[in-house]
Amino acid sequence: MNSTASAPSPNASSSSALAEENALLREQVQTLQRQLDWFKKQLFGPKSEKQAFDLPGQNSLFQEGDAPVPENPPEEKKRTVKAYQRGTGKKQRDDDCLNDTGLRFTADVPVEVIEHLPPELTGPEADQYEVIGSKTTYRLAQRASSYVVLKCERPVFRRKGTEKLITTPAPFNVLDNSLADVSLLAGLLVDKFQFHLPLYRQHQRIQQAGITVSRSTLTNLVKRAIDLLRPIVDAQTDNVLRSRVLAMDETPIKAGHQGRAGPQKGKMKSGWFWPLYGDADEVVFTYSNSRGRAHIEEVLSESFSGTLISDGYAAYARYAAAQENVTHAQCWVHSRRYFIEAQKDHPKIVTDALQQIATVYRNEEAIKTQGLTGEKKRQYRLDHSKPVVSDFFQWCRDQLAQGGLVPSDSLTKALNYVLSREASLTVFLEDPDVQPDTNHLERALRPIPMGKKNWMFCWTELGAEHLGVIQSLISTCKLHDITPYTYLVDVLQRISQHPAREVSDLTPRLWKPRFADNPLRALIDPRHPDRQNKQPEANVRAH
């Protein structure tokens, strides 16, 4: 018997070892690739749409074909950056800075004046010195507690010669029999819904200030205050629905319990906010417990007639197709995202597509820079953007005609997505009031997803409706450059004395020209009439 017949050959052993090593190396490469993808996501942000060449110095992290640089990238305008003056060691400051610290503040900021006297002017020889001038230094300070208890002294009196006692009525309060001043109501609303500070954290801050009040009281105050504001939002919704161009979107939220027994009894329901953005820069947040087309029909019904701008969600297209008086326009940014998803597999082709879309947005920037409106804006789009858009859709058809793309390929999906929406993606070319995307609406709805990172969910569906009411006003205030706190302090007091038929005057858009110059103040405000009639506290005056 041949003793060497069953022994493995050296070549077989070597091949087996190489195969094992190769498999190990492939596994390591896959692990490193996943790590690299994670770092790329951190670099650009989880949902960023920036390209590698958009961040100077970072393209060395990518392979040559991973994100190719376009042949003629657009030149960026030079931006002036404040720098230190050579030889002086001091940074250049704008003319409106009060001093070298760069501090600026508006006339609404209270200033507490502190007189700082040296020992020479307060000692026994003070009469030997003469003050010839003064210098001012500004410092930004913060008090340990921002809560104040207002003690209102009300005299009880009677007319001489009579026994009838007269009690001075208490100052007006927004909520009857409530401990809350209007300044607290507005502060609770702004802190939670503008700055996303949950009520339980505000409750902790109140306790730390030495004040005892239950958390349920804060919740009830917020609810009652928002109920007062609901008619204003209803009036604002009516005006938004009269818009000729309306943008609509949807964003999810957790609201209310499932109401089921067992291990999932604490699970929250899924709800949806449907924000509407009108052509007068007003936004309202409507709420629904579903994402179905029925809510679109319920909200728009027969009140809206014009152009509806949305993303690619099919419910909008189906609704618009069933309405004779509604034109549907779709968002180019959402279309662009499909190409970004395909860029890793088809870097050169997708980069070409992205550059064609970028040309359209450079034209929009030129329109904004030149201040074009109306017919001039329309003609500029027809002359500059329409040829680009037409070439882009033809380019998409040519890519599909070349073959070699399977239906499941990400690039195939991107091409089919835009080609199936060609009519709605070109509406903006003929109508100067239609924007090519819904970015303005997505910026306005941002407080909802930002808030979910802090207060997580709405305890009830009614709470979600309240959130939509107050967020409609706060977001619209920001669109019109109105301080939400000042607006809420005024409106919460004004709504009880304002005629109900003129409630639309209290919407932020109309409130600004009517009442912003002389708003109603909270009793704690030094500019409140009752405070101005009294001697101000020592060493404190309004700026």
TITORDREN-811221 format. One line per field, with one value per residue (C-alpha): chain; x, y, z. Coordinates in steps of 0.1 Angstrom, whole numbers, plus 5000, padded with zeros to 4 digits. Example, Ala and Ser with C-alpha at 12.3 -4.5 7.8 and 13.67 -1.06 7.14 Angstrom:
chain = [A, A]
c1 = [5123, 5137]
c2 = [4955, 4989]
c3 = [5078, 5071]
This chain:
chain = [A, A, A, A, A, A, A, A, A, A, A, A, A, A, A, A, A, A, A, A, A, A, A, A, A, A, A, A, A, A, A, A, A, A, A, A, A, A, A, A, A, A, A, A, A, A, A, A, A, A, A, A, A, A, A, A, A, A, A, A, A, A, A, A, A, A, A, A, A, A, A, A, A, A, A, A, A, A, A, A, A, A, A, A, A, A, A, A, A, A, A, A, A, A, A, A, A, A, A, A, A, A, A, A, A, A, A, A, A, A, A, A, A, A, A, A, A, A, A, A, A, A, A, A, A, A, A, A, A, A, A, A, A, A, A, A, A, A, A, A, A, A, A, A, A, A, A, A, A, A, A, A, A, A, A, A, A, A, A, A, A, A, A, A, A, A, A, A, A, A, A, A, A, A, A, A, A, A, A, A, A, A, A, A, A, A, A, A, A, A, A, A, A, A, A, A, A, A, A, A, A, A, A, A, A, A, A, A, A, A, A, A, A, A, A, A, A, A, A, A, A, A, A, A, A, A, A, A, A, A, A, A, A, A, A, A, A, A, A, A, A, A, A, A, A, A, A, A, A, A, A, A, A, A, A, A, A, A, A, A, A, A, A, A, A, A, A, A, A, A, A, A, A, A, A, A, A, A, A, A, A, A, A, A, A, A, A, A, A, A, A, A, A, A, A, A, A, A, A, A, A, A, A, A, A, A, A, A, A, A, A, A, A, A, A, A, A, A, A, A, A, A, A, A, A, A, A, A, A, A, A, A, A, A, A, A, A, A, A, A, A, A, A, A, A, A, A, A, A, A, A, A, A, A, A, A, A, A, A, A, A, A, A, A, A, A, A, A, A, A, A, A, A, A, A, A, A, A, A, A, A, A, A, A, A, A, A, A, A, A, A, A, A, A, A, A, A, A, A, A, A, A, A, A, A, A, A, A, A, A, A, A, A, A, A, A, A, A, A, A, A, A, A, A, A, A, A, A, A, A, A, A, A, A, A, A, A, A, A, A, A, A, A, A, A, A, A, A, A, A, A, A, A, A, A, A, A, A, A, A, A, A, A, A, A, A, A, A, A, A, A, A, A, A, A, A, A, A, A, A, A, A, A, A, A, A, A, A, A, A, A, A, A, A, A, A, A, A, A, A, A, A, A, A, A, A, A, A, A, A, A, A, A, A, A, A, A, A, A, A, A, A, A, A, A, A, A, A, A, A, A, A, A, A, A, A, A, A, A, A, A, A, A]
c1 = [5000, 5012, 5016, 5016, 4983, 4962, 4986, 4975, 4997, 5016, 4997, 4963, 4974, 4986, 4954, 4933, 4953, 4950, 4913, 4908, 4930, 4911, 4878, 4891, 4904, 4871, 4853, 4876, 4872, 4834, 4837, 4860, 4837, 4807, 4828, 4838, 4802, 4793, 4820, 4809, 4774, 4787, 4808, 4779, 4750, 4725, 4704, 4728, 4728, 4762, 4787, 4823, 4836, 4813, 4836, 4871, 4898, 4875, 4875, 4907, 4885, 4868, 4880, 4885, 4853, 4832, 4820, 4837, 4842, 4822, 4841, 4833, 4821, 4805, 4827, 4817, 4814, 4840, 4826, 4841, 4852, 4859, 4896, 4921, 4938, 4975, 4996, 4967, 4958, 4922, 4894, 4874, 4839, 4808, 4799, 4768, 4788, 4787, 4823, 4851, 4831, 4808, 4777, 4745, 4709, 4676, 4656, 4634, 4663, 4661, 4693, 4702, 4726, 4752, 4772, 4808, 4825, 4862, 4874, 4886, 4851, 4836, 4863, 4869, 4887, 4860, 4855, 4891, 4882, 4862, 4843, 4850, 4833, 4825, 4831, 4806, 4812, 4785, 4783, 4757, 4744, 4719, 4698, 4697, 4659, 4636, 4604, 4589, 4559, 4539, 4523, 4495, 4485, 4449, 4436, 4402, 4386, 4354, 4340, 4340, 4307, 4296, 4299, 4302, 4336, 4351, 4378, 4401, 4396, 4425, 4445, 4431, 4442, 4439, 4426, 4400, 4409, 4444, 4477, 4494, 4502, 4501, 4539, 4540, 4515, 4535, 4568, 4555, 4543, 4575, 4599, 4582, 4571, 4598, 4628, 4616, 4619, 4594, 4571, 4587, 4620, 4603, 4588, 4622, 4635, 4605, 4612, 4649, 4638, 4621, 4585, 4562, 4536, 4524, 4533, 4496, 4490, 4515, 4498, 4464, 4477, 4491, 4459, 4437, 4460, 4460, 4422, 4420, 4442, 4423, 4399, 4430, 4444, 4410, 4410, 4446, 4437, 4408, 4433, 4458, 4432, 4424, 4460, 4465, 4497, 4497, 4524, 4514, 4535, 4532, 4553, 4548, 4543, 4534, 4502, 4479, 4480, 4471, 4446, 4455, 4463, 4494, 4531, 4523, 4498, 4522, 4528, 4519, 4497, 4511, 4496, 4505, 4508, 4498, 4513, 4499, 4520, 4501, 4513, 4511, 4539, 4515, 4517, 4491, 4496, 4465, 4465, 4452, 4455, 4462, 4483, 4454, 4441, 4409, 4426, 4437, 4402, 4388, 4412, 4412, 4376, 4361, 4380, 4412, 4416, 4450, 4484, 4493, 4530, 4540, 4565, 4561, 4535, 4509, 4479, 4485, 4486, 4454, 4437, 4448, 4438, 4402, 4399, 4393, 4405, 4437, 4471, 4497, 4533, 4560, 4593, 4627, 4646, 4627, 4635, 4671, 4673, 4666, 4697, 4717, 4707, 4720, 4753, 4774, 4765, 4766, 4789, 4796, 4761, 4745, 4769, 4759, 4723, 4729, 4748, 4719, 4696, 4721, 4719, 4682, 4689, 4716, 4690, 4667, 4695, 4700, 4663, 4665, 4697, 4682, 4649, 4628, 4591, 4559, 4563, 4600, 4606, 4585, 4604, 4638, 4627, 4615, 4648, 4672, 4657, 4632, 4660, 4679, 4648, 4639, 4675, 4674, 4643, 4656, 4689, 4668, 4650, 4684, 4698, 4669, 4671, 4707, 4697, 4718, 4698, 4676, 4642, 4655, 4685, 4685, 4693, 4664, 4641, 4654, 4650, 4615, 4606, 4613, 4600, 4566, 4563, 4576, 4543, 4542, 4579, 4577, 4547, 4571, 4584, 4551, 4540, 4563, 4546, 4553, 4586, 4605, 4605, 4589, 4620, 4602, 4576, 4601, 4619, 4587, 4578, 4612, 4601, 4580, 4608, 4631, 4606, 4602, 4638, 4629, 4593, 4592, 4554, 4520, 4502, 4468, 4455, 4440, 4474, 4487, 4459, 4470, 4505, 4494, 4475, 4504, 4530, 4510, 4513, 4549, 4561, 4542, 4556, 4591, 4582, 4571, 4600, 4578, 4590, 4566, 4568, 4558, 4530, 4515, 4516, 4496, 4472, 4463, 4452, 4437, 4415, 4389, 4383, 4386, 4355, 4350, 4341, 4376, 4396, 4417, 4433, 4450, 4468, 4506, 4504, 4478, 4488, 4522, 4511, 4482, 4495, 4533, 4543, 4523, 4516, 4499, 4525, 4526, 4524, 4560, 4572, 4586, 4567, 4533, 4512, 4507, 4544, 4552, 4529, 4551, 4586, 4610, 4632, 4665, 4693, 4670, 4657, 4647, 4671]
c2 = [5000, 5034, 5053, 5088, 5084, 5099, 5127, 5162, 5179, 5210, 5230, 5219, 5230, 5263, 5269, 5262, 5286, 5313, 5308, 5311, 5342, 5357, 5351, 5367, 5397, 5401, 5401, 5427, 5449, 5447, 5457, 5486, 5496, 5498, 5519, 5542, 5546, 5555, 5581, 5596, 5599, 5617, 5640, 5650, 5645, 5616, 5631, 5656, 5659, 5676, 5662, 5653, 5683, 5706, 5703, 5715, 5692, 5663, 5647, 5629, 5606, 5592, 5570, 5586, 5572, 5574, 5610, 5625, 5662, 5679, 5692, 5728, 5732, 5766, 5792, 5803, 5839, 5852, 5859, 5886, 5873, 5895, 5891, 5906, 5938, 5932, 5949, 5958, 5924, 5934, 5919, 5941, 5948, 5961, 5997, 5987, 5969, 5986, 5978, 5954, 5924, 5926, 5929, 5941, 5942, 5957, 5984, 5957, 5944, 5959, 5975, 5976, 6006, 6000, 6030, 6020, 6046, 6044, 6049, 6084, 6096, 6081, 6086, 6116, 6135, 6131, 6169, 6172, 6154, 6166, 6142, 6153, 6125, 6088, 6056, 6028, 5991, 5966, 5930, 5904, 5889, 5862, 5859, 5826, 5825, 5839, 5835, 5863, 5863, 5894, 5908, 5931, 5955, 5966, 5992, 5989, 6023, 6041, 6075, 6098, 6099, 6065, 6029, 6012, 5996, 5997, 5972, 5979, 5952, 5929, 5935, 5918, 5882, 5860, 5829, 5834, 5822, 5813, 5817, 5823, 5857, 5861, 5863, 5828, 5815, 5829, 5817, 5781, 5780, 5796, 5774, 5742, 5748, 5772, 5761, 5725, 5724, 5698, 5708, 5684, 5702, 5736, 5722, 5713, 5748, 5763, 5740, 5750, 5786, 5778, 5778, 5748, 5741, 5708, 5696, 5689, 5726, 5736, 5711, 5726, 5761, 5752, 5736, 5765, 5790, 5771, 5768, 5806, 5807, 5782, 5807, 5827, 5796, 5788, 5823, 5818, 5784, 5801, 5826, 5799, 5779, 5810, 5809, 5806, 5785, 5761, 5738, 5707, 5679, 5654, 5644, 5616, 5619, 5596, 5606, 5587, 5551, 5520, 5510, 5474, 5450, 5429, 5437, 5464, 5483, 5513, 5516, 5549, 5554, 5569, 5602, 5627, 5664, 5679, 5714, 5739, 5768, 5796, 5823, 5850, 5832, 5816, 5780, 5759, 5724, 5701, 5668, 5634, 5599, 5585, 5593, 5586, 5608, 5613, 5640, 5659, 5659, 5669, 5699, 5712, 5702, 5729, 5758, 5755, 5763, 5768, 5751, 5724, 5718, 5686, 5658, 5625, 5610, 5595, 5607, 5643, 5633, 5613, 5642, 5667, 5645, 5643, 5681, 5703, 5735, 5721, 5720, 5697, 5707, 5685, 5690, 5689, 5683, 5651, 5640, 5648, 5626, 5595, 5602, 5607, 5572, 5558, 5578, 5551, 5525, 5549, 5578, 5594, 5592, 5605, 5634, 5644, 5644, 5664, 5690, 5695, 5700, 5723, 5745, 5750, 5762, 5785, 5801, 5805, 5821, 5845, 5854, 5861, 5882, 5903, 5907, 5895, 5890, 5884, 5882, 5890, 5860, 5838, 5849, 5843, 5807, 5801, 5815, 5799, 5770, 5755, 5743, 5728, 5709, 5697, 5684, 5667, 5647, 5637, 5627, 5605, 5588, 5582, 5565, 5541, 5535, 5524, 5493, 5475, 5487, 5462, 5474, 5470, 5492, 5524, 5545, 5529, 5539, 5575, 5578, 5564, 5586, 5618, 5607, 5597, 5632, 5653, 5673, 5682, 5690, 5716, 5736, 5761, 5771, 5787, 5801, 5826, 5822, 5784, 5774, 5744, 5726, 5725, 5736, 5766, 5742, 5718, 5746, 5757, 5721, 5715, 5723, 5691, 5666, 5687, 5688, 5650, 5647, 5664, 5658, 5625, 5622, 5637, 5620, 5623, 5630, 5662, 5672, 5667, 5690, 5716, 5713, 5720, 5751, 5768, 5757, 5773, 5807, 5804, 5793, 5820, 5846, 5836, 5838, 5874, 5883, 5886, 5877, 5849, 5858, 5895, 5883, 5858, 5882, 5907, 5883, 5863, 5896, 5911, 5882, 5887, 5923, 5919, 5916, 5879, 5889, 5905, 5877, 5875, 5907, 5887, 5864, 5872, 5885, 5911, 5916, 5930, 5961, 5968, 5961, 5954, 5990, 5992, 5957, 5949, 5942, 5918, 5933, 5922, 5943, 5978, 5992, 5981, 6013, 6004, 6001, 6033, 6053, 6043, 6052, 6026, 6005, 6020, 6018, 6000, 6016, 6004, 6008]
c3 = [5000, 4991, 5024, 5008, 4989, 5017, 5028, 5017, 4992, 5001, 4974, 4989, 5024, 5010, 4991, 5021, 5043, 5016, 5014, 5051, 5052, 5023, 5040, 5072, 5052, 5034, 5068, 5081, 5050, 5054, 5090, 5081, 5053, 5077, 5101, 5072, 5062, 5097, 5099, 5066, 5079, 5110, 5088, 5066, 5090, 5090, 5062, 5047, 5009, 5007, 4982, 4990, 4970, 4989, 5020, 5012, 5026, 5033, 4998, 5007, 5029, 4998, 4969, 4936, 4921, 4952, 4947, 4916, 4914, 4886, 4856, 4862, 4898, 4905, 4920, 4955, 4963, 4986, 5021, 5043, 5077, 5106, 5116, 5138, 5127, 5121, 5147, 5170, 5185, 5185, 5165, 5141, 5155, 5137, 5144, 5164, 5190, 5224, 5233, 5225, 5238, 5208, 5229, 5212, 5225, 5215, 5233, 5249, 5270, 5306, 5318, 5355, 5361, 5388, 5400, 5408, 5429, 5438, 5474, 5466, 5459, 5490, 5516, 5539, 5511, 5485, 5483, 5471, 5438, 5408, 5385, 5349, 5331, 5331, 5312, 5306, 5307, 5296, 5310, 5302, 5335, 5345, 5376, 5395, 5393, 5366, 5386, 5407, 5430, 5425, 5457, 5447, 5475, 5471, 5495, 5511, 5516, 5522, 5516, 5546, 5564, 5550, 5562, 5528, 5522, 5487, 5477, 5449, 5422, 5415, 5383, 5352, 5349, 5318, 5337, 5364, 5399, 5387, 5404, 5370, 5356, 5318, 5319, 5333, 5308, 5279, 5294, 5298, 5262, 5247, 5268, 5258, 5222, 5210, 5230, 5236, 5274, 5287, 5315, 5339, 5335, 5339, 5371, 5384, 5376, 5395, 5425, 5425, 5426, 5460, 5447, 5453, 5426, 5412, 5378, 5370, 5376, 5349, 5325, 5332, 5327, 5293, 5282, 5293, 5276, 5243, 5244, 5244, 5213, 5192, 5176, 5163, 5147, 5131, 5116, 5104, 5088, 5069, 5054, 5046, 5027, 5006, 4993, 4955, 4962, 4991, 5003, 5023, 5041, 5068, 5098, 5123, 5161, 5190, 5206, 5230, 5243, 5223, 5250, 5248, 5276, 5279, 5274, 5249, 5271, 5273, 5236, 5220, 5190, 5157, 5147, 5120, 5117, 5084, 5081, 5056, 5044, 5027, 5003, 5030, 5050, 5075, 5086, 5105, 5119, 5115, 5133, 5122, 5136, 5101, 5070, 5046, 5018, 5038, 5059, 5029, 5016, 5050, 5054, 5019, 5010, 4988, 5005, 4985, 4948, 4933, 4932, 4958, 4963, 4980, 4980, 4961, 4984, 4962, 4983, 4972, 4935, 4938, 4956, 4930, 4901, 4914, 4917, 4887, 4904, 4919, 4901, 4916, 4918, 4932, 4950, 4932, 4965, 4972, 4936, 4941, 4972, 4950, 4930, 4961, 4973, 4940, 4940, 4957, 4930, 4900, 4911, 4877, 4863, 4894, 4898, 4862, 4873, 4905, 4885, 4861, 4891, 4907, 4876, 4882, 4917, 4906, 4884, 4914, 4933, 4905, 4905, 4942, 4938, 4911, 4929, 4900, 4906, 4886, 4848, 4849, 4872, 4849, 4818, 4835, 4843, 4808, 4793, 4817, 4836, 4811, 4786, 4815, 4828, 4793, 4788, 4822, 4814, 4780, 4797, 4821, 4792, 4774, 4805, 4806, 4769, 4771, 4790, 4815, 4845, 4864, 4878, 4914, 4908, 4928, 4897, 4878, 4907, 4906, 4869, 4869, 4899, 4881, 4847, 4862, 4878, 4849, 4845, 4882, 4884, 4856, 4870, 4887, 4852, 4842, 4876, 4893, 4926, 4928, 4944, 4930, 4963, 4998, 5017, 5031, 5046, 5059, 5077, 5093, 5105, 5120, 5156, 5156, 5150, 5172, 5200, 5198, 5209, 5241, 5251, 5231, 5226, 5234, 5262, 5245, 5210, 5224, 5236, 5200, 5188, 5214, 5202, 5166, 5178, 5197, 5172, 5144, 5161, 5173, 5138, 5121, 5145, 5136, 5099, 5104, 5127, 5158, 5193, 5203, 5240, 5233, 5210, 5234, 5264, 5243, 5226, 5258, 5274, 5243, 5231, 5259, 5249, 5212, 5190, 5180, 5144, 5141, 5156, 5124, 5135, 5162, 5138, 5138, 5102, 5110, 5146, 5136, 5118, 5142, 5177, 5176, 5182, 5214, 5227, 5260, 5287, 5316, 5351, 5358, 5328, 5339, 5308, 5322, 5328, 5365, 5370, 5352, 5375, 5404, 5414, 5399, 5421, 5431, 5405, 5379, 5348, 5314, 5285]
